[in-house]
């Protein structure tokens, strides 16, 4: 199927399953909604899955890895070769995200969707990096759409393998620049408002980054109402692939966990491509990047974790997994008011 045919399969959340899940929470012998977002997340997962049974045993992290031509503009502290090195470290359990996955019982799937060299990780390469967006479009519309389809298809593959929840991560030197660019377009905000220091830029480097974003937008005229157009002109292959993962979650009814600013910017692109996609997203944490809160507010999402994280790779998203497991454990095993012969709490407000 082509992209439009796949998108036509996206439907609203299952309200009946959500109501069943909420009734179960309300029957458990504790004050109503006293577990806050732990309860809310599971209710949403029930609506996504269409089942109040809640099974989160098999978890995965998809890490989209790609290089960005805009690094030519001196917008990063490290060289482009770092993308390939860290991407292979995911396989060798030497990266932060892969270690967290080992600790939380999740499987990690690093994906080469556009690294500038060949690697040992899963090959879904669209191109050997994008072009420098300050000199023209980062990629063609056809390349951006193919990258989105890669993300969608990975969700299908993982669901067929029994995965019940997917976290999102990325690795790509220069991708805070592309993320800030697409957020500037989608939210109609000045580059200065949405651009941070990334992995430790100096003030001079930050200024180069801001000016590169401004030049790219002015040159390419991305359409804020066209998610594919914006991804192609000032985005990256990793962002397009992640947008596809979020869309795939909505198509195949799998909850997808946002990581930080970069992942959230891809989620924003997915919501422009299809507004219902955001109903299938679970926010994990509020990144330290300056525009992180803006993007979550635009998506209508409220994260559960506030820890000043800004590492990327999916680290924040995977950190949410144990909290969801704890919530599911209480949901499935705690006694109800009926079990202990106590009158149920009633909502008074």
Secondary structure, DSSP 8 states (H G I E B T S, - for coil): --HHHHHTT-----HHHHHHHHHHHHHBSS-TTTTTHHHHHHHHHHHHHT-TT----SEEEEEEEE--GGGGGS--SS-THHHHHHHHHHHTT-SHHHHHHHHHTEEEEEEEEE-SS--SSEE--SSSS---TTSS-SS-HHHHHHHHHHHHHHHHHHHHTT--EEEEEEE-TTHHHHHHHHHHHHHT--HHHH---TTT--HHHHHHHHHHHHHHHHHH---TT-HHHHHHHH--HHHHHHHHHHHHHHHHT-EEE--SHHHHHHHHHHHHH-GGGGGGEE--B--SSTTHHHHHHHHT---SB-S-----TTHHHHHHHHHHHHHHHHHHHS-BTTTTT--------
